[in-house]
Protein backbone atom coordinates (compact mmCIF):
# COMPACT_ATOMS: atom_id res chain seq x y z
CA UNK A 1 0.00 0.00 0.00
CA UNK A 2 2.88 2.41 0.76
CA UNK A 3 4.31 1.86 -2.72
CA UNK A 4 0.91 2.62 -4.26
CA UNK A 5 0.66 5.89 -2.36
CA UNK A 6 4.15 6.93 -3.47
CA UNK A 7 3.24 6.10 -7.06
CA UNK A 8 -0.02 8.08 -6.77
CA UNK A 9 1.82 11.08 -5.29
CA UNK A 10 4.51 11.02 -8.00
CA UNK A 11 1.85 10.74 -10.70
CA UNK A 12 -0.03 13.72 -9.23
CA UNK A 13 3.06 15.95 -9.02
CA UNK A 14 4.27 15.16 -12.51
CA UNK A 15 0.70 15.46 -13.80
CA UNK A 16 0.40 19.00 -12.42
CA UNK A 17 3.74 19.89 -14.00
CA UNK A 18 2.65 18.35 -17.29
CA UNK A 19 -0.62 20.30 -17.27
CA UNK A 20 1.14 23.60 -16.47
CA UNK A 21 3.64 22.95 -19.24
CA UNK A 22 0.86 22.55 -21.80
CA UNK A 23 -0.91 25.66 -20.44
CA UNK A 24 2.23 27.78 -20.67
CA UNK A 25 2.91 26.60 -24.20
CA UNK A 26 -0.61 27.45 -25.30
CA UNK A 27 -0.42 30.96 -23.81
CA UNK A 28 3.20 31.58 -24.85
CA UNK A 29 4.16 32.13 -21.21
CA UNK A 30 7.94 32.51 -20.83
CA UNK A 31 10.11 31.54 -17.86
CA UNK A 32 13.84 31.44 -17.25
CA UNK A 33 15.73 28.66 -19.09
CA UNK A 34 16.61 26.96 -15.80
CA UNK A 35 13.00 26.91 -14.56
CA UNK A 36 11.78 25.74 -17.93
CA UNK A 37 14.34 22.92 -17.96
CA UNK A 38 13.37 21.68 -14.48
CA UNK A 39 9.68 22.02 -15.32
CA UNK A 40 10.01 20.07 -18.58
CA UNK A 41 12.15 17.42 -16.91
CA UNK A 42 9.51 16.71 -14.22
CA UNK A 43 6.68 16.75 -16.76
CA UNK A 44 8.48 14.23 -18.97
CA UNK A 45 7.88 11.49 -16.38
CA UNK A 46 4.10 11.92 -16.32
CA UNK A 47 3.06 9.68 -19.27
CA UNK A 48 5.11 6.73 -18.00
CA UNK A 49 3.98 7.18 -14.39
CA UNK A 50 0.34 7.51 -15.44
CA UNK A 51 0.60 4.27 -17.41
CA UNK A 52 2.15 2.42 -14.44
CA UNK A 53 -0.41 3.93 -12.06
CA UNK A 54 -3.33 2.70 -14.17
CA UNK A 55 -1.80 -0.78 -14.51
CA UNK A 56 -1.04 -0.99 -10.78
CA UNK A 57 -4.41 0.38 -9.69
CA UNK A 58 -6.73 -1.62 -11.91
CA UNK A 59 -4.94 -4.56 -13.54
CA UNK A 60 -1.89 -5.88 -11.67
CA UNK A 61 -0.63 -5.89 -8.09
CA UNK A 62 2.54 -7.21 -6.48
CA UNK A 63 2.95 -9.02 -3.19
CA UNK A 64 5.85 -10.17 -1.02
CA UNK A 65 5.37 -13.36 1.00
CA UNK A 66 6.66 -12.54 4.52
CA UNK A 67 5.79 -15.81 6.28
CA UNK A 68 5.41 -19.53 5.79
CA UNK A 69 1.63 -19.62 6.19
CA UNK A 70 1.13 -20.68 2.57
CA UNK A 71 3.86 -23.33 2.42
CA UNK A 72 4.51 -25.36 0.39
CA UNK A 73 2.62 -23.48 -2.33
CA UNK A 74 4.43 -20.23 -1.52
CA UNK A 75 7.71 -19.78 0.28
CA UNK A 76 8.84 -16.92 2.46
CA UNK A 77 10.59 -14.48 0.13
CA UNK A 78 8.48 -15.18 -2.96
CA UNK A 79 7.40 -12.13 -4.95
CA UNK A 80 4.08 -12.54 -6.71
CA UNK A 81 2.15 -10.97 -9.56
CA UNK A 82 -1.59 -10.83 -8.89
CA UNK A 83 -4.35 -10.07 -11.38
CA UNK A 84 -6.71 -7.37 -10.16
CA UNK A 85 -8.98 -7.66 -13.18
CA UNK A 86 -9.88 -11.34 -12.68
CA UNK A 87 -12.71 -10.49 -10.30
CA UNK A 88 -13.65 -7.23 -12.02
CA UNK A 89 -12.37 -3.66 -11.94
CA UNK A 90 -12.64 -1.72 -8.68
CA UNK A 91 -11.79 1.75 -7.50
CA UNK A 92 -8.50 1.75 -5.57
CA UNK A 93 -8.88 1.94 -1.78
CA UNK A 94 -12.69 2.20 -1.86
CA UNK A 95 -13.23 -1.21 -3.44
CA UNK A 96 -16.28 0.01 -5.38
CA UNK A 97 -16.92 -2.29 -8.35
CA UNK A 98 -16.71 -0.55 -11.73
CA UNK A 99 -16.87 -3.59 -13.98
CA UNK A 100 -18.00 -7.10 -13.12
CA UNK A 101 -15.65 -10.05 -13.53
CA UNK A 102 -15.53 -13.67 -12.47
CA UNK A 103 -16.67 -14.68 -9.01
CA UNK A 104 -13.90 -15.96 -6.72
CA UNK A 105 -13.70 -19.74 -6.89
CA UNK A 106 -12.96 -22.38 -4.28
CA UNK A 107 -9.23 -23.08 -4.43
CA UNK A 108 -8.17 -19.64 -5.70
CA UNK A 109 -5.12 -18.12 -4.01
CA UNK A 110 -5.99 -14.48 -3.37
CA UNK A 111 -4.43 -11.29 -2.08
CA UNK A 112 -6.68 -9.24 0.21
CA UNK A 113 -6.74 -6.53 2.81
CA UNK A 114 -6.76 -8.00 6.31
CA UNK A 115 -10.22 -7.26 7.80
CA UNK A 116 -8.81 -6.49 11.27
CA UNK A 117 -6.23 -4.09 9.84
CA UNK A 118 -6.88 -3.10 6.19
CA UNK A 119 -3.39 -1.57 5.89
CA UNK A 120 -1.92 -5.10 5.94
CA UNK A 121 -2.09 -7.40 2.93
CA UNK A 122 -2.69 -11.12 3.41
CA UNK A 123 -2.61 -14.02 0.99
CA UNK A 124 -4.63 -17.21 1.51
CA UNK A 125 -6.58 -19.86 -0.37
CA UNK A 126 -10.36 -19.68 -0.70
CA UNK A 127 -11.88 -22.71 1.01
CA UNK A 128 -15.51 -21.74 1.49
CA UNK A 129 -17.94 -19.89 -0.78
CA UNK A 130 -21.08 -18.03 0.33
CA UNK A 131 -23.51 -20.53 1.81
CA UNK A 132 -20.90 -23.24 2.47
CA UNK A 133 -20.68 -24.96 5.83
CA UNK A 134 -17.03 -25.40 6.83
CA UNK A 135 -15.60 -27.65 9.53
CA UNK A 136 -12.00 -28.42 10.47
CA UNK A 137 -11.77 -31.33 12.87
CA UNK A 138 -8.71 -33.35 13.81
CA UNK A 139 -6.79 -31.77 10.93
CA UNK A 140 -9.52 -32.83 8.48
CA UNK A 141 -11.29 -30.25 6.31
CA UNK A 142 -15.03 -30.87 5.83
CA UNK A 143 -17.16 -28.85 3.40
CA UNK A 144 -20.95 -29.18 3.42
CA UNK A 145 -20.65 -32.43 5.35
CA UNK A 146 -18.15 -34.04 2.94
CA UNK A 147 -14.57 -34.73 4.11
CA UNK A 148 -12.05 -33.36 1.63
CA UNK A 149 -9.75 -36.20 0.45
CA UNK A 150 -6.12 -36.05 1.54
CA UNK A 151 -3.25 -38.12 0.18
CA UNK A 152 -0.18 -38.28 2.42
CA UNK A 153 2.96 -37.59 0.36
CA UNK A 154 5.87 -37.45 2.80
CA UNK A 155 7.25 -36.19 6.09
CA UNK A 156 9.23 -32.98 5.63
CA UNK A 157 12.58 -32.12 7.24
CA UNK A 158 10.74 -30.04 9.84
CA UNK A 159 8.51 -32.97 10.82
CA UNK A 160 5.38 -31.68 9.10
CA UNK A 161 3.19 -33.98 7.03
CA UNK A 162 2.99 -33.07 3.34
CA UNK A 163 -0.42 -34.01 1.93
CA UNK A 164 -2.17 -33.49 -1.39
CA UNK A 165 -5.66 -32.11 -0.89
CA UNK A 166 -8.38 -32.52 -3.51
CA UNK A 167 -10.53 -29.45 -2.92
CA UNK A 168 -13.50 -30.55 -5.02
CA UNK A 169 -11.40 -30.89 -8.16
CA UNK A 170 -8.66 -28.38 -7.27
CA UNK A 171 -5.55 -30.23 -6.13
CA UNK A 172 -2.83 -28.59 -4.06
CA UNK A 173 -0.35 -29.61 -1.37
CA UNK A 174 -0.73 -28.67 2.29
CA UNK A 175 1.45 -28.98 5.38
CA UNK A 176 0.01 -30.48 8.55
CA UNK A 177 2.12 -30.01 11.65
CA UNK A 178 2.74 -32.86 14.07
CA UNK A 179 4.01 -30.49 16.76
CA UNK A 180 3.44 -26.97 18.00
CA UNK A 181 5.01 -24.39 15.71
CA UNK A 182 6.49 -21.09 16.79
CA UNK A 183 4.28 -18.03 16.20
CA UNK A 184 4.05 -17.01 12.57
CA UNK A 185 4.74 -13.53 11.21
CA UNK A 186 1.00 -12.94 11.06
CA UNK A 187 0.53 -13.79 14.72
CA UNK A 188 3.28 -11.37 15.70
CA UNK A 189 1.52 -8.40 14.11
CA UNK A 190 -1.62 -8.85 16.18
CA UNK A 191 -2.64 -8.89 19.82
CA UNK A 192 -3.36 -12.60 19.82
CA UNK A 193 -4.57 -12.66 23.41
CA UNK A 194 -7.69 -10.79 22.30
CA UNK A 195 -8.37 -12.51 19.01
CA UNK A 196 -7.42 -16.11 19.75
CA UNK A 197 -8.27 -16.61 23.41
CA UNK A 198 -11.86 -17.55 22.66
CA UNK A 199 -11.24 -19.30 19.34
CA UNK A 200 -12.83 -22.72 18.89
CA UNK A 201 -10.88 -24.39 16.11
CA UNK A 202 -13.18 -27.43 15.97
CA UNK A 203 -16.38 -25.49 15.42
CA UNK A 204 -18.43 -25.21 12.22
CA UNK A 205 -18.78 -22.03 10.19
CA UNK A 206 -21.53 -21.12 7.72
CA UNK A 207 -20.22 -18.58 5.21
CA UNK A 208 -22.58 -15.57 4.84
CA UNK A 209 -23.41 -13.91 1.55
CA UNK A 210 -20.72 -11.70 0.01
CA UNK A 211 -18.08 -13.32 2.23
CA UNK A 212 -15.51 -16.09 1.87
CA UNK A 213 -13.70 -18.53 4.14
CA UNK A 214 -9.93 -18.58 3.59
CA UNK A 215 -7.14 -20.74 4.98
CA UNK A 216 -3.38 -21.03 4.61
CA UNK A 217 -1.92 -24.17 3.06
CA UNK A 218 0.37 -24.48 6.09
CA UNK A 219 -2.68 -25.42 8.12
CA UNK A 220 -1.19 -25.35 11.63
CA UNK A 221 0.84 -22.18 11.11
CA UNK A 222 -1.67 -19.82 9.55
CA UNK A 223 -3.80 -17.02 10.92
CA UNK A 224 -6.95 -17.26 8.81
CA UNK A 225 -10.75 -17.44 8.86
CA UNK A 226 -10.63 -20.04 11.62
CA UNK A 227 -9.48 -17.32 13.99
CA UNK A 228 -10.50 -13.90 12.66
CA UNK A 229 -13.67 -14.79 10.74
CA UNK A 230 -15.02 -14.39 7.24
CA UNK A 231 -13.44 -12.32 4.48
CA UNK A 232 -15.72 -9.62 2.99
CA UNK A 233 -15.79 -9.81 -0.79
CA UNK A 234 -14.85 -6.16 -1.29
CA UNK A 235 -11.56 -6.69 0.59
CA UNK A 236 -10.26 -9.01 -2.15
CA UNK A 237 -7.61 -7.28 -4.27
CA UNK A 238 -6.72 -9.94 -6.81
CA UNK A 239 -5.85 -13.50 -7.71
CA UNK A 240 -2.23 -14.65 -7.35
CA UNK A 241 -0.92 -15.68 -10.75
CA UNK A 242 2.84 -15.95 -10.97
CA UNK A 243 6.07 -15.98 -8.95
CA UNK A 244 8.31 -13.41 -10.63
CA UNK A 245 11.14 -13.54 -8.06
CA UNK A 246 12.09 -15.57 -4.99
CA UNK A 247 14.70 -14.62 -2.41
CA UNK A 248 16.06 -17.15 0.09
CA UNK A 249 17.12 -15.23 3.20
CA UNK A 250 18.40 -18.42 4.83
CA UNK A 251 20.90 -19.20 2.07
CA UNK A 252 24.56 -19.11 3.20
CA UNK A 253 26.41 -15.86 2.52
CA UNK A 254 29.28 -17.84 1.02
CA UNK A 255 27.04 -19.03 -1.84
CA UNK A 256 25.55 -15.91 -3.48
CA UNK A 257 24.06 -17.89 -6.37
CA UNK A 258 21.82 -19.68 -3.86
CA UNK A 259 20.37 -16.43 -2.55
CA UNK A 260 17.83 -16.55 -5.37
CA UNK A 261 15.53 -19.55 -5.78
CA UNK A 262 15.96 -19.69 -9.54
CA UNK A 263 13.71 -22.72 -9.99
CA UNK A 264 10.71 -20.87 -8.54
CA UNK A 265 10.89 -17.88 -10.88
CA UNK A 266 8.11 -18.06 -13.46
CA UNK A 267 6.07 -20.71 -11.62
CA UNK A 268 2.31 -20.34 -11.77
CA UNK A 269 0.44 -20.19 -8.47
CA UNK A 270 -1.98 -23.12 -8.28
N, C-alpha and C positions, 0 to 999 in steps of 0.2 A: 504493500500500500504506500510506503514512503517513496518508493521509486516512481509510482504513478503520480504522486503529488508533485515531485520534482519535475517530471516530464510535463505535467499540466502547467506548472509555473513557467518553465522555459518556453513552452509553446505560446503562452499568453504574452510574455515579454517580447519575444521575437515577432509575434503577430502584431502587437501594437507598433513596433518599430517598422514592420513591413507596411502597415496601413499608413503611417505617417510619411513614409518614403513615397508611396504612391500619391498621397495628397500633395506633398511638396512639389513633386514632379508636375502634377496637373496644374498647379497654380504658379509654377515657375519661381518657387520660393528658394532663395539662395542662402547658404550657410558657409561657414569657413571650411576649407578643404579637409582639415583634421576632423571636424565634427561630421562632415558628410561621409568621410571614410569609415569612421566608427559606426555611424548610423547604418550605412550600407552593409557593413560587415555583419552586424547583428541581424539585420533583416534577411540576409542571405540564408540563414539557418531555418527560417520559418517554414518553407515548403517541406523540407525533409522532416522537421519535428512534427508538423501537422500530420504528415503521412503516418509516422510512427505512433503518434497519439491516437489516431483513429484505429489503427490496427490493434494497439494495446488495449484500447477501451472497449472495443466491440467484437473483435475477432479472436485474438490470441492473448494468453496470459502465461506467465512463467512462475515456477514454484521451486523452491529449494526444500528438500526433505531433511528436516533437522533431527529426526528420531527414527527409531527402528519399529515404529508401530505398524508399518505396512510391510515388514519383512515377511516372506522373501520376495514379494513382488517388487518392492522398492527398498533400496538401501539408503542408509544415512549418507548424505552427500550427493545423491542424485539430483540433477537439475531437469525439470520437466517442462514440456510445452503442453499447454492445455487449450482446447478449443472452446471459446466463449460462444460461438455461434451455433453449436450443436443443439442447445436447448432454446434457441431463439436469441434475438438481440434485446439487450436491456440497457437502460441508462446507467452509466457508472455511478457507484455509491448508492443511489436510490433504489436500484433493482427493478424499476418500473419496466414492464415488458413493452417493447416497441414492435417486435415482430415474432410471431409464434414459431417454434421449432419442434424438435422431437421431445417427447416426454422422457425424463430420466428412467432408465431401465435397471432392473435388478441385476447386479453384477458390475455396473459401471463404477469406475474409479473416478471420483470427483474432487474438485477443489472448491472449498466453501469458506464463508466467514463463520467463525466459531460463535454460536448463539450467545454464549455467556460473555464473550468479549469480541465484538465484530472487527476489532483492529487486527486480530490474529487470524491467519489463514490455516485451515486444517485440510488434510486429504485423507479420505476413507473410501470404503467400498459400500455401495448401496446394497443393503440386505433386504429391507422391507419397503414395499410400496404402500400407498394409501389404501387402508382397509385390511392390510395383512395383519395376522396375529403371529407375533414373534416370541419364541422361547429359546433360552439357552441354558440347558441343564446338563450338568456333569460333562461339560466341554462338548456337548452335542447341540448343534443348531437345529431348531424345529420351526418350520414355516407352515402356518395354517394346518397344524396337526401332523405334518409329514416330516419325519427326520431327514435331514439333508445328507446324502451319502458321502462318506469319507473313506479314502483309500490311503492307508499308512504307507509312506514312501521310505522313510529312513529316520534315524536319530541323528541330529546335528551335533557338531562339536561342542555346543553349549548345553547339550542335554535335552533340547526341545524336540518334540515330535514333528516331523514334516509330513503333512497329509494333503492329498489332493481332494478338494471339495467340489462336488458337482452341484452348483447352485441353480437347479432347474434348467440345465443345459449349458450353463456358463461354468467352465472348469478353471480353477485357479488353485494355487498351493497356499496353505496356511501353516503357521507355526502354533503348536500347542505346548505350553510349558509344563514340565513335570515338577517344577520347583518354583518358589517365589522369586520373581525378578525384582531387581532394583527399580526405583521409581523412574518412569520414562520422562523425557523432556516435557511432554505435555502435562504430566502431573506436577512438575516443578513450577509451572507458570500459573498454577491455580492454588487457592486455599482449599486443599483437599479435605480438610477436617469438616468443612461446611457441606461440600458437595457429595462426598462419598460416605460419610458416617452413617447415613440412613439408606444407602443403596442396597437393594435386594437383587443380587445378580441372577437368582434362579426364578425370578418372577416372569410373568407373561406381559407383553406389550401389544396393544392394538394401535396401529398407526392411523392417526387422524387424517382427514382430507388435507391436501396441500402440504403434507409433511412426508418425511422419509426417515427410515431407520438405517443408520450407517454403523459399520464396524471396521476395525483394523484387521488386516490379515494375520498380524501377530496377536492372536486372540487374548493372550494373558498379559500383554504389555501394551494395551491400547486404551486410551480414554475416549470413549465413544458413546453412542446412544444408550448403552446399558447403564451409563452413569449420569450423563447430563440431559438425556431426553431426546425428543424428536427434532429433526432438522427441518426448519421451514423452507419451503421450496424457493422463496425469493432470496435466500442466502447462498444458493448454489451459484458459483461463478463460472464453472466450465468442466469439461470432461478431459481427464488426463489422456494424452495421446502418445507422447514420445519422450524418451530420455535423450536429451541432446548433449549432456555432459555428466560425468560422475567422478567425484573426487573422494579418494580414500584417505581420510585423515589419520588412520591407524597404520598406514604403510611406513616402513622404516625410512628414515632420512637418507640413509646410505644408498637407497635404490630409487632415484627420482622418477624413473620410468614407471614404477609401480604406484606412484601417487595418483595416477589417473586410471580408472577402471575402463580400459579401452574397449573391452568386450561388451560393455553395457551401452556404449554410445550408439544411438540409432535404434535401440530396441523399442518396440511398441509396448504400451502399457495394456495388459490384458486383465 
